[in-house]
Amino acid sequence: MERRVSKRPSLADSRGERGATVVVYTRPGCHLCDEAIEEIVAIHEEGRSFELHEVDIESDELLLRRMLERIPVVEVDGVVVSELILDATEVRARLDTVVGDR
């Protein structure tokens, strides 16, 4: 299964630490997805370190069928933390938990 991932720069902190991985499942023209990405970037600017990847669900038929009515879907280190409307509080909480475990 091929997944198209945007070439968004890593949002690692200034010390070069990677932190968590945040994946946002999106599709072109999705305004909720664009808003979610903007808010996730703002979360990074608060000082949290993570890599951000966007996956276009249209790049894979199975992803498209499974996620079309749920996007944006946000995963933090493989755990779905938000669907449809970004739950920024849950994203922050999961990032804090993941970073605390490292």
N, C-alpha and C positions, 0 to 999 in steps of 0.2 A: 504494500500500500504506500503510495507516494503522497506526501503531504507537502504542500507549498508553504514555506515559512518566510515571512518578510525579512528583509535584511535590516532590521532595526538594531541599533548599536546596543551592546551589553550595558546594563545599568549597574555596573560594579561600583563599589565605593572607591574613594581616592587611594586607599591602601591596596587596591587590586583584589580584594576579597570578593568571591563570587556570590556568596549568600544563596538564596533560594532561586528556584526557577518558576517563573510565572508564565503560563501559557493562556492566551486568549484566543478562543475559536471565534472567527469572524467570517464575514463575506463582504464583497464589494457593495458599496451603497448602503450599508447598515449604519444608520446614524447613532443607534444605541451602542454599537461596537466602537465607533469613533469616540463617543463620549466616555466609554469605559476605559479605552486606551489613554485618553487625556487624564482621567482621574488616577489611573495606575501610575502614570509618569509623575503626577503630582505627589503620590504616596512615596515614590522614590526620592523626590526632592525634599521630603520631610526627613530624609536620612536613612531610610531602609535600603539595603543592598540586595539586588536580585537581577537575574537575567530575564528579559522580557522577549517572548516569542509570540508572533501572531501566526495562526494557522487558518488558511482560507478553506472553509468547509466545502467549497465548490471544487476543490482539487481532488476530492475523493467522494465517490457516490455514497458509500456507507456513512461517512461523516455528515454529508448533506442530509441524508434521510434521518439520521439520529439526532441532529442538532439544529435543524432549520428553525423549528419553533421555539428554541431555547436560547439562541445567541443574543448577546455575547455570553459564552460559557467561559468561566475563569477557573483555572486550576493553579494551585500553589503546590509545587513538588508532588504532582500527581493526584492531589485531592481536589475535587470540585468544591469551590467555596462560594460560587455565585453563578446565577443563571438569569437571563433576560434583563433584569435591572441590576446594575452593579451594587453589590453589598460591600462598600468600602470598609466598613467596620469589620466584617468577617475576613476580608483580604488582609487587613492590618493584623488582626488577631492571629491568623494562620502564619503570616510572615514572622511575627514575634515568636510564635511557638517553634517554628522550624529553625530560626536563627538561634534560639535558646538551646535547641537540641544539639547544636554543632559545637 
